[in-house]
Amino acid sequence: MEDLVKQLNILQNSLTQAEISKLIQLPEIIVVGEQSSGKSSVLQSIIEREILPKGQGIVTRCPIRIRMQKSKDEREFACFEHLGNTEFTIDDVSEIIKKRSEELTVIDYVTDVEITVDLFGPNMTNLTLVDLPGIVSIASEGQPKDIVQRIEKIVKDRISSNHVLILAITPTSNDSSNSKSVPMAKQADPEGIRTLGVFTKLDRIEKGCNPFEMMNKLSTYFKLGYVGVVCRDQSDIISGKTFQDQFIKEAKFFSDNEEFQQNFEIFGIAALRNKLENEFRKHLENTLPIIYKEVDTQINEIDEELTMIGSSIPQGYNLHAYAYSAFNEIFIQIQSMIDGSGISLNHNNFIGGSIFRKLIINFHSSMKSIKGSLDIQEDKFNHYIMNSGGLEGSCKIPNTLIKQLVSKNLDKLKKPIFNFLNKFIKSMMKFIQSFKNGMLEQYKKLKTLFIIKFEEIIEKLRAKIEKKIEFLINLEKKYIDPDMDFINFKLSDYVDQKLGKKRPQSAVVHDEDEDEYEDDDEEADYDDDYEDNNAKGNTSYDELEAQVIKYFYKSRCSLDENIPKYIKFYLLDHVIQQLRSDIFAYINECSDIASIFEETPNITRKRAILSRKKCYLQNAFKSLRLITSSYII
């Protein structure tokens, strides 16, 4: 245990000097208690030395890390982290802590900046305790109005980590259940699995009161158990009683009182010291392997950040060759994101090609929602038929009329088609602008060039693609094939039943399964009692409607299938290829390529900070591995 604590202290020093102590929370014991709860007395009794400042009000205004280390040297001495390796006598410690506290709290009444003191001696207990400012209920005269909240924040921040043990100091009295230290401990450690309770002032309980009844109100929370102690009071200190005198007095108090005799092993400073050593040892065995893994994770995260930032280019390196190689990797990365091969399982949102796939799925849905209809008033139906037949008339529905009506329906599809195109372009812009790559993040001019070239290509292609899409739509309008396959067409799904009129069952001829529309000879046969809107007696309003809707259905299916293919090929694939070609051409022609590879000061500084942090974490990782393998069974 002695060597283990020593190694942890060395590691803590390294973390503090490297300014990364907040990245790695090492196991430690945090002492929490209300002002005047006897917290300082307990600490000094464990140490058996008077090292803490005395005074009225809030004396401890900052965390004080007290590291006790047993030494082979017979002499006792102390060192302070902020004063280097200078050695002081134990009697000097109180005044130095007081002076340093005043320096740290010139502006703020309390602070989270800690004071670290190392105590060496042959009889020291190998423990590290962190004393916190005493919890208060109200602000006293001369104190900040928010002093209660400030101290609570310091306490909560310090005890929140699962890697620390909490020593909750609670005075035993009639209102001990109102102690603030336990509720604060419960917030950080709801199950009480890392909290040890200490009940103080047991010698001041009023006559007739049962101390166990008072302690049992809180003791069930302390899964690590609790210890009751009796410390020196102010009169003992004034009268010159030593810590040895205190321990004798404490032992006599517990032995003389029958209620304590049956549980004698959980009372007294000696019992507390042993309990702390044993529980801290167990805690180290549980937490150090976890911390070891956490540090390894932090190193990997820094490696990822450094990869994103990129390394600096070596002096004399061929920048043209570097640019070709780097951009080739960028386009490989883009392609892998689009086809899905470069996507890790850690992503929770749609990224890469899935963004465009989602747009295509939504496009199919919006296309299917557009229904075909005749949009001709039945009372004007004969006029359309007669006009379409011209001078000689027609014995069937004229193709010119069907084309016009199908064309009118196809115009409804322009909105979802061009909405799809606009969303696709917008998503491509967002994809490229938010594309993460180390080199592009490292060299902002290069990223700007990358985005500008992309935007130029998109701008040039947009009008051409819109014309091509118009061409595809017009292609469907201009040609209607009477030999189209309508096997999978279900007229009942698409007929627009205007005016709420219910079509007779004989309106569509079905096959045996009654769900497939057949060829022209078997298509529509309406009952004689249905309103007859025939022209020349062999064409009807319903037949025309069926013809228009089924041709619209086939054209819609064709566009629904081909528009995404066209946009994928001529927009997504072509733009990426053109971007690659333009970038490489620019690199080839660029005479001042060095200017493109100028890093911003922020990138250079960030790389240096991360590299330094990684180095310190790696050293901590090695130390933890050594400690874990050497001392933790």
C-alpha positions in Angstrom: 0.0 0.0 0.0 2.9 2.3 0.8 4.5 2.0 -2.6 1.1 2.1 -4.4 0.2 5.4 -2.8 3.7 6.8 -3.6 3.3 5.8 -7.3 -0.2 7.4 -7.4 1.2 10.6 -5.9 4.0 10.7 -8.5 1.4 10.2 -11.3 -0.8 12.9 -9.8 2.2 15.3 -9.9 2.9 14.5 -13.5 -0.8 15.1 -14.5 -0.9 18.4 -12.6 2.4 19.7 -14.1 1.1 18.7 -17.6 -2.2 20.5 -16.8 -4.2 17.5 -17.7 -5.3 16.4 -14.2 -8.9 17.1 -15.1 -8.7 14.6 -18.0 -7.8 11.8 -15.7 -9.5 11.5 -12.3 -7.3 9.3 -10.1 -8.8 7.5 -7.1 -8.8 9.7 -4.0 -10.7 10.3 -0.8 -12.8 13.6 -0.7 -13.8 14.9 2.7 -17.2 16.5 2.8 -18.9 18.2 5.8 -20.7 21.2 7.0 -19.0 24.1 8.6 -18.4 23.3 12.3 -19.2 19.6 11.8 -15.8 18.6 13.2 -14.4 18.0 9.7 -11.0 19.6 10.4 -10.7 17.9 13.8 -11.3 14.5 12.1 -8.7 15.2 9.5 -6.0 16.4 12.0 -6.8 13.4 14.2 -6.1 11.0 11.3 -2.9 12.8 10.5 -2.1 13.3 14.3 -0.7 16.8 13.4 -2.2 20.3 13.6 -1.8 21.5 10.0 -5.0 23.3 9.2 -5.6 27.0 9.8 -7.9 28.1 12.6 -10.4 31.0 12.7 -14.0 32.1 12.6 -16.3 31.6 9.6 -15.1 29.7 6.5 -11.5 29.0 7.2 -11.0 26.4 4.4 -11.7 28.4 1.2 -10.1 26.1 -1.3 -9.5 22.3 -1.7 -6.5 21.2 0.3 -4.9 18.0 -0.9 -3.0 16.3 2.0 -0.7 13.5 0.9 0.7 11.5 3.8 3.7 9.4 3.0 5.6 7.1 5.4 9.3 7.7 5.1 12.4 5.9 6.3 13.8 9.2 7.5 13.2 9.8 11.3 12.5 13.4 10.8 9.2 14.9 9.8 8.9 17.6 7.1 6.4 19.0 4.5 6.6 20.2 0.9 4.2 22.3 -1.1 3.6 21.8 -4.8 3.5 25.5 -5.4 6.8 26.1 -3.6 8.8 23.4 -5.4 11.1 21.0 -3.4 11.6 23.4 -0.5 11.2 21.5 2.8 9.3 23.0 5.8 8.6 21.8 9.3 5.2 20.4 10.1 4.6 23.5 12.4 5.0 25.8 9.3 2.2 24.0 7.3 -0.8 25.8 8.9 0.6 29.3 8.2 1.6 28.4 4.6 -1.8 27.0 3.8 -3.4 30.2 5.3 -1.2 32.5 3.3 -1.7 30.5 0.0 -5.5 30.4 0.6 -5.5 34.2 0.9 -3.6 34.5 -2.4 -5.9 32.3 -4.2 -9.1 34.0 -2.9 -8.2 37.6 -3.4 -10.9 38.0 -6.0 -13.2 35.1 -5.2 -14.1 34.3 -1.6 -13.7 30.6 -2.4 -12.0 28.8 -5.3 -11.6 25.3 -6.7 -7.9 25.8 -7.2 -6.3 23.4 -4.8 -3.3 23.5 -2.4 -1.2 20.4 -2.4 0.9 19.6 0.7 3.0 16.5 1.1 3.7 15.3 4.7 6.6 12.9 5.3 7.4 11.1 8.5 8.1 7.6 9.9 4.7 7.4 11.5 2.6 8.8 8.7 -0.4 6.9 7.3 -0.1 6.3 3.6 -3.3 8.1 2.6 -4.3 11.0 0.4 -7.2 13.1 1.7 -8.7 16.1 -0.1 -10.4 18.6 2.3 -13.1 20.8 0.9 -14.6 24.1 2.1 -17.3 23.5 4.7 -20.9 23.5 3.5 -22.9 26.4 4.7 -26.7 27.1 4.8 -26.7 30.9 4.6 -24.2 33.7 3.8 -22.8 35.4 6.9 -21.8 39.1 7.1 -18.9 39.9 4.8 -19.5 36.8 2.6 -20.8 36.8 -1.0 -24.5 36.4 -1.3 -24.0 33.3 -3.4 -21.5 31.7 -1.1 -23.8 28.7 -0.5 -24.1 27.9 -4.2 -20.4 28.4 -4.8 -19.3 26.0 -2.2 -22.0 23.4 -3.2 -20.6 23.6 -6.8 -17.1 23.0 -5.6 -18.2 20.0 -3.6 -20.5 18.5 -6.3 -17.7 18.9 -9.0 -15.2 17.1 -6.7 -17.3 14.2 -5.7 -19.1 13.5 -9.0 -16.6 11.1 -10.4 -17.1 7.4 -9.7 -13.3 7.2 -9.1 -13.4 9.0 -5.8 -14.4 7.9 -2.3 -16.6 10.2 -0.2 -15.9 10.7 3.5 -19.2 12.3 4.7 -18.7 14.0 8.1 -21.9 14.3 10.1 -22.3 15.7 13.7 -24.4 13.4 15.9 -27.2 15.5 17.4 -30.9 15.7 17.6 -31.1 17.1 14.1 -28.3 15.0 12.5 -30.8 13.8 9.9 -30.8 17.4 8.5 -27.1 17.2 7.8 -26.2 18.6 4.4 -23.2 16.4 3.7 -25.2 13.2 3.2 -27.8 14.7 0.7 -24.9 16.0 -1.3 -23.2 12.7 -1.2 -26.4 11.0 -2.4 -26.6 13.2 -5.4 -23.2 12.0 -6.5 -23.5 8.5 -5.2 -27.2 7.6 -5.0 -26.6 4.0 -3.9 -23.9 4.9 -1.3 -21.4 2.4 -2.7 -18.5 4.8 -2.4 -19.5 6.8 0.6 -18.1 6.2 4.1 -19.9 7.9 7.0 -18.2 9.5 10.0 -20.3 10.6 13.0 -18.7 13.2 15.2 -19.3 14.8 18.6 -20.7 11.6 20.1 -19.6 12.8 23.5 -22.0 15.8 23.2 -25.3 13.9 22.9 -27.9 15.0 25.4 -28.6 12.7 28.2 -31.4 10.2 27.5 -30.8 10.3 23.7 -29.9 7.0 22.0 -26.8 7.6 19.7 -27.5 4.5 17.6 -31.0 5.7 16.9 -29.6 8.9 15.6 -26.9 7.2 13.5 -29.3 4.6 12.2 -31.4 7.3 10.5 -28.5 7.7 8.1 -26.4 4.6 8.4 -28.4 2.5 6.0 -27.2 4.7 3.1 -23.5 4.2 3.9 -22.7 0.9 2.0 -19.1 1.2 3.0 -20.2 1.5 6.6 -19.7 4.2 9.2 -17.4 5.1 12.1 -18.1 7.1 15.2 -15.4 9.3 16.6 -14.7 11.7 19.5 -12.2 14.5 18.7 -10.6 17.2 20.7 -12.7 20.3 21.3 -11.4 23.9 21.7 -11.1 23.5 25.4 -8.9 20.5 25.0 -6.6 22.3 22.6 -6.4 25.4 24.9 -5.5 23.1 27.8 -2.7 21.6 25.8 -4.1 18.0 25.4 -2.2 16.1 22.7 -3.6 13.7 20.1 -2.4 10.8 22.2 -4.4 12.3 25.1 -7.4 12.5 22.8 -7.1 8.9 21.7 -7.0 7.8 25.4 -10.0 9.9 26.2 -11.9 8.6 23.1 -11.2 4.9 24.0 -12.3 5.5 27.6 -15.5 7.2 26.4 -16.5 4.2 24.1 -15.5 1.6 26.7 -17.4 3.3 29.5 -20.7 3.5 27.6 -22.6 0.2 27.3 -24.3 1.2 24.0 -20.9 1.3 22.2 -19.3 -1.8 23.7 -21.0 -4.3 21.4 -19.8 -2.5 18.3 -16.5 -1.3 19.6 -14.7 -2.0 16.3 -16.6 0.8 14.4 -15.7 3.5 16.9 -12.6 5.6 17.2 -10.0 7.4 15.1 -7.9 4.2 14.8 -10.9 2.3 13.5 -11.5 5.1 11.0 -7.9 5.1 9.8 -7.9 1.3 9.3 -11.3 1.5 7.5 -10.0 4.2 5.2 -6.9 2.2 4.3 -8.9 -1.0 3.6 -11.7 0.6 1.6 -9.3 2.7 -0.4 -7.3 -0.4 -1.3 -10.4 -2.1 -2.5 -11.4 1.0 -4.4 -8.0 1.1 -6.2 -8.4 -2.5 -7.2 -11.8 -1.7 -8.8 -11.1 1.6 -10.4 -7.5 1.6 -11.7 -8.2 -0.9 -14.5 -11.1 1.2 -15.5 -9.0 4.4 -15.5 -6.4 2.5 -17.5 -8.9 1.9 -20.3 -10.3 5.4 -20.1 -6.8 6.9 -20.7 -6.3 4.5 -23.7 -9.7 5.7 -25.1 -8.6 9.4 -24.7 -5.3 8.7 -26.6 -7.3 7.1 -29.4 -9.6 10.1 -29.6 -6.6 12.5 -29.8 -5.2 10.3 -32.6 -8.4 10.7 -34.5 -8.3 14.5 -34.0 -4.7 14.6 -35.2 -5.6 12.6 -38.2 -8.4 15.1 -39.0 -6.0 18.0 -38.6 -3.3 16.3 -40.6 0.5 16.4 -40.2 2.7 19.2 -41.4 4.3 18.9 -44.8 8.1 18.1 -44.6 10.4 20.8 -45.9 11.4 20.3 -49.5 8.5 18.0 -50.3 7.1 18.1 -53.8 3.8 19.9 -53.2 2.3 19.1 -56.6 2.8 15.4 -55.9 1.5 15.8 -52.4 -1.6 17.5 -53.7 -2.3 14.8 -56.3 -1.9 12.1 -53.8 -4.0 13.8 -51.1 -6.9 14.7 -53.5 -6.9 11.2 -54.9 -7.5 10.0 -51.3 -10.2 12.6 -50.9 -12.1 11.4 -53.9 -11.7 7.8 -52.9 -13.2 8.8 -49.5 -16.1 10.6 -51.1 -16.9 7.6 -53.3 -16.7 5.2 -50.3 -19.2 7.4 -48.4 -21.6 7.5 -51.4 -21.5 3.7 -51.9 -21.6 3.0 -48.2 -18.3 1.1 -47.9 -16.6 3.9 -45.9 -19.4 4.4 -43.3 -18.6 3.2 -39.7 -21.2 1.8 -37.4 -20.8 4.7 -35.0 -22.9 7.1 -37.1 -26.4 7.5 -35.8 -27.7 9.8 -38.6 -28.1 9.5 -42.4 -24.7 10.3 -44.0 -23.1 9.8 -47.4 -25.1 7.9 -50.0 -28.0 7.2 -47.6 -28.9 10.9 -47.7 -29.5 10.6 -51.5 -31.2 7.3 -51.1 -33.7 8.8 -48.7 -34.4 11.5 -51.2 -35.1 8.9 -53.9 -37.5 7.0 -51.6 -39.4 10.2 -50.8 -39.5 11.0 -54.5 -41.1 7.6 -55.3 -43.7 8.3 -52.6 -44.5 11.8 -53.9 -44.8 10.5 -57.5 -47.2 7.7 -56.5 -49.3 10.3 -54.7 -50.1 12.1 -58.0 -53.3 10.5 -59.5 -54.4 10.7 -63.1 -57.8 12.1 -64.0 -59.8 13.1 -67.1 -60.6 16.7 -66.1 -63.3 17.0 -68.7 -66.9 17.9 -67.8 -69.1 15.2 -69.0 -71.6 17.6 -70.5 -68.9 18.9 -72.8 -67.5 15.4 -73.6 -69.2 15.1 -77.0 -67.6 18.4 -78.1 -64.1 17.1 -77.4 -64.8 13.9 -79.3 -66.3 15.6 -82.3 -63.6 18.3 -82.4 -60.8 15.7 -82.2 -62.4 13.7 -85.0 -62.3 16.6 -87.4 -64.3 16.6 -90.7 -64.4 12.8 -91.1 -65.1 12.0 -87.5 -63.8 9.0 -85.7 -65.0 5.5 -84.9 -62.8 5.3 -81.7 -61.3 7.7 -79.2 -58.7 9.7 -81.2 -55.1 9.4 -80.1 -54.6 13.1 -80.4 -57.2 13.6 -77.7 -55.6 11.0 -75.4 -52.2 12.6 -76.0 -53.5 16.0 -75.0 -55.2 14.7 -71.8 -52.2 12.5 -70.8 -49.9 15.5 -71.4 -52.1 17.6 -69.2 -51.8 15.0 -66.4 -48.0 14.6 -66.9 -47.7 18.4 -66.1 -48.7 17.5 -62.6 -45.5 15.5 -62.2 -43.2 18.5 -62.9 -43.6 19.8 -59.3 -42.4 16.6 -57.5 -39.7 16.0 -60.2 -38.1 19.4 -59.9 -38.6 19.5 -56.2 -36.6 16.3 -56.1 -33.9 17.8 -58.4 -33.6 20.9 -56.2 -33.4 18.8 -53.0 -30.8 16.6 -54.6 -28.6 19.6 -55.5 -29.1 21.1 -52.1 -28.1 17.8 -50.4 -25.0 17.6 -52.7 -24.0 21.1 -51.7 -24.4 20.3 -48.0 -22.6 17.0 -48.4 -19.5 18.6 -50.0 -19.5 21.7 -47.7 -19.7 19.5 -44.6 -17.3 16.8 -45.9 -14.7 16.0 -43.2 -11.2 15.4 -44.3 -7.9 16.2 -42.5 -6.3 18.0 -45.4 -9.3 20.2 -46.1 -9.6 21.1 -42.5 -5.8 21.7 -42.3 -5.6 24.0 -45.3 -8.5 26.4 -45.5 -7.5 27.8 -48.9 -7.6 24.3 -50.3 -11.1 23.7 -48.8 -12.3 27.0 -50.3 -10.9 26.0 -53.7 -12.6 22.6 -53.4 -16.0 24.1 -52.6 -15.8 26.9 -55.2 -15.0 24.5 -58.0 -17.9 22.3 -56.9 -20.3 25.2 -56.9 -19.1 26.3 -60.3 -19.8 22.9 -61.8 -23.2 22.7 -60.2 -24.2 26.1 -61.5 -23.2 25.2 -65.1 -25.0 21.8 -65.0 -28.2 22.9 -63.3 -29.8 24.5 -66.5 -28.7 21.6 -68.7 -30.1 19.0 -66.3 -33.4 20.9 -66.1 -33.6 20.8 -69.9 -32.8 17.1 -70.0 -35.6 16.4 -67.5 -38.1 18.5 -69.5 -37.0 16.4 -72.5 -37.8 13.2 -70.6 -41.2 14.5 -69.7 -42.0 15.6 -73.3 -40.8 12.3 -74.6 -43.6 10.6 -72.6 -46.1 13.3 -73.8 -45.2 12.8 -77.5 -45.4 9.1 -77.9 -48.3 6.8 -76.7 -47.8 3.1 -77.5 -51.1 1.2 -77.9 -49.3 -2.0 -77.4 -48.1 -1.1 -73.9 -48.2 -3.9 -71.3 -50.9 -3.0 -68.7 -50.8 -6.3 -66.8 -50.0 -4.7 -63.5 -52.2 -1.7 -63.9 -55.1 -1.5 -61.5 -57.6 1.1 -62.7 -59.5 1.0 -59.5 -56.5 2.4 -57.7 -56.3 5.5 -59.9 -59.7 6.4 -61.3 -60.6 9.8 -60.0 -64.2 9.4 -58.9 -65.3 13.0 -59.2 -68.5 14.3 -57.8 -68.7 11.3 -55.5 -70.2 9.2 -58.3 -69.8 5.5 -57.7 -68.7 3.5 -60.8 -70.7 0.4 -61.6 -68.9 -2.9 -61.1 -68.8 -3.6 -64.8 -66.8 -0.5 -65.5 -63.6 -2.5 -65.7 -63.2 -6.0 -66.9 -60.9 -8.0 -64.6 -59.3 -11.4 -65.0 -60.0 -14.3 -62.7 -58.1 -12.7 -59.8 -60.1 -9.5 -60.4 -57.0 -7.3 -59.9 -55.3 -7.1 -63.3 -56.3 -4.8 -66.2 -56.3 -6.6 -69.5 -55.7 -5.5 -73.2 -57.9 -3.2 -75.3 -60.4 -5.9 -76.3 -61.2 -6.6 -72.6 -60.8 -3.3 -71.0 -64.0 -1.4 -70.2 -67.6 -2.5 -70.5 -70.1 -0.5 -68.7 -73.8 -1.4 -68.0 -76.5 -0.1 -70.3 -78.1 1.7 -67.4 -74.9 3.8 -66.8 -75.1 7.3 -68.3 -74.1 7.0 -72.0 -71.6 9.7 -73.1 -70.7 8.1 -76.4 -69.5 9.7 -79.5 -70.7 7.9 -82.6 -72.0 5.2 -80.3 -68.8 3.3 -79.7 -66.7 5.4 -77.3 -67.7 6.5 -73.8 -66.6 9.0 -71.2 -65.5 6.1 -69.0 -63.5 4.4 -71.8 -61.6 7.7 -72.4 -61.0 8.1 -68.7 -59.6 4.6 -68.5 -57.4 5.1 -71.5 -56.0 8.4 -70.2 -55.4 7.1 -66.7 -53.7 3.9 -67.8 -51.4 5.7 -70.2 -50.6 8.3 -67.5 -49.8 5.5 -65.1 -47.3 3.9 -67.5 -45.7 7.3 -68.2 -45.5 8.1 -64.5 -43.9 4.7 -63.8 -41.4 5.4 -66.5 -40.4 8.8 -65.1 -40.5 7.5 -61.5 -37.9 4.9 -62.5 -35.7 6.9 -64.9 -35.5 10.4 -63.3 -33.4 9.1 -60.3 -31.2 7.2 -62.6 -30.7 10.2 -64.8 -30.0 12.6 -61.9 -27.6 10.1 -60.2 -25.6 9.6 -63.5 -25.6 13.2 -64.9 -25.6 15.1 -61.6 -24.0 13.1 -58.8 -21.5 10.9 -60.8 -20.7 13.5 -63.4 -20.2 16.3 -60.9 -17.8 14.3 -58.8 -15.8 13.2 -62.0 -15.8 16.8 -63.2 -14.7 18.1 -59.8 -11.8 15.7 -59.8 -10.8 16.7 -63.3 -11.0 20.4 -62.6 -9.0 20.1 -59.3 -6.2 18.1 -60.9 -6.1 20.6 -63.8 -5.8 23.5 -61.3 -3.0 21.8 -59.4 -1.2 21.1 -62.7 -1.4 24.7 -63.8 -0.9 26.3 -60.4 2.5 28.2 -60.2 2.2 29.2 -56.5 1.0 26.0 -55.0 2.8 26.6 -51.8 0.3 29.4 -50.9 -2.5 26.8 -50.9 -0.8 24.8 -48.3 -0.5 27.5 -45.7 -1.8 26.5 -42.3 -3.8 28.8 -40.2 -2.2 29.6 -36.8 -5.1 27.9 -35.0 -4.4 24.6 -36.8 -0.7 24.7 -36.0 -1.5 25.6 -32.3 -4.1 22.9 -32.0 -1.8 20.2 -33.4 0.9 21.3 -30.9 -1.6 21.2 -28.0 -3.0 17.8 -29.0 0.5 16.3 -29.5 1.7 17.5 -26.1 -1.5 16.2 -24.5 -1.0 12.9 -26.2 2.6 12.6 -25.0 1.5 13.2 -21.4 -1.4 10.8 -21.6 0.9 8.1 -23.0 3.3 8.6 -20.1 0.3 8.4 -17.7 -0.9 5.3 -19.6 2.5 3.6 -19.0 2.5 4.6 -15.3 -1.0 3.2 -14.9 -0.1 0.0 -16.6 2.9 -0.4 -14.3 0.8 0.3 -11.2 -2.0 -2.0 -12.3 0.3 -4.9 -13.1 2.5 -4.4 -10.1 0.1 -3.6 -7.3 -3.4 -4.7 -8.3 -4.0 -8.4 -8.1 
